[in-house]
Amino acid sequence: MRCIIARFPFELSKGGVLESMKGVKPEPVTGDSVIIGRRHYPAKQVGQVITHQDRRDFSGGEVLRAMARLGFTCRTAPEAAAERIADPLQRASAMLGTPVAN
């Protein structure tokens, strides 16, 4: 499959990605991730291994889109804790901030 990562075209296949990631130890996942085999890899690590480019040259989203198109399971970073407030009153209060005491 042809995909564009960091403005460069790449011909990727699921088997090719599996072969490239064979023997690569996963780094700790703190954001977006890709499940390859039974391991969870950070999206940027996968992108670096399969493209041989510096991690600063592409976004994790580019890698996630390409890996999802190849059939890999991808996970995005969880939302911030403040965004998960369920009660509408708490959400409005959080958006307004805390009043300043005089």
QUINOR-V65295 format. One record per backbone hydrogen bond with DSSP energy under -0.5 kcal/mol. CO is the residue of the C=O (numbers start at 0). NH is the residue of the N-H. If there is no record, write none. Layout:
CO:NH  CO:NH
This chain:
0:11  2:4  2:9  4:7  7:4  9:2  9:11  12:16  13:17  14:18  15:19  16:20  17:21  18:21  20:23  22:24  27:29  31:42  32:74  33:35  33:40  34:36  34:72  35:37  35:38  38:35  38:40  40:33  41:45  42:46  43:47  44:48  45:49  46:50  47:51  53:56  54:57  58:62  59:63  60:64  61:65  62:66  63:67  64:68  65:69  66:70  66:71  67:70  72:34  74:32  79:82  79:83  80:83  81:84  86:90  87:91  88:92  89:93  90:94  91:95  92:96
